[in-house]
């Protein structure tokens, strides 16, 4: 998971806009070639069509939810997103869906409104992985 987060943060965080994109990337890990398809969906304040979001969730095998440590609203939406993902994915099988929560903009510590501890505790309570990163670094 750490490798995936490093790859994602290096390549994609900071490129967000209002558009959805699907990126593909080949990576060799321990001698095995892995093909990633990443559906980059920026969060919208507007209500989404439920079936569209469910379709994205069914498409994916794992999830990386990114929030800004400088934006409380982006952090506060995470529990609902995680619950929706788990209800959609795990409702069909007993397998645990891999979800990682990533706090971005670690370099902007002077503008921080969400502490590292809050991020860690939320991820722990939701049974998710947790990382804090800086795409700028």
BELJO-V566250 format. One record per run of one state. SS is the DSSP state (H for helix, E for strand, C for the rest). FROM is the first residue (numbers start at 1). TO is the last residue. Records with the same first field share a line. If there is no record, write none. Layout:
SS=FROM-TO ; FROM-TO
This chain:
C=1-1 ; 12-20 ; 30-31 ; 41-49 ; 60-61 ; 69-71 ; 77-77 ; 91-97 ; 105-105 ; 112-115 ; 126-128 ; 133-137
H=2-11 ; 50-59 ; 72-76 ; 78-90 ; 106-111 ; 116-125
E=21-29 ; 32-40 ; 62-68 ; 98-104 ; 129-132
